[in-house]
Amino acid sequence: RFGKLMTIVEGIDEHDIDIKELTKTLKAKCACGGTAKKGQIELQGDHKARVKEVLSEMGFSSDTIEIRDSDKKYNKRRRH
């Protein structure tokens, strides 16, 4: 789990759309885990192409939304 890629989706106006519902849809379409945090969606794995495709099908403009990969490292330690 440590050091895996994440796909980050930013630029979604939370007043126009329910970001948690959009996260749920993207997780189902990409068959991955993920979460909505601080106005952005984080999906586990490299899903840039699929996310771009799904968002354009939903009517989002690619100019307003940024999709990027992150090599976010998890700093959580196991507790026994």
ABEGO torsion letter per residue (X at the ends): XBGBBBBBBBGBBAAABBAAAAAAAAAAAAGBBEBBBGGBBBBBEBAAAAAAAAAAAAGBBAAABBBBBBABBBABBBBX
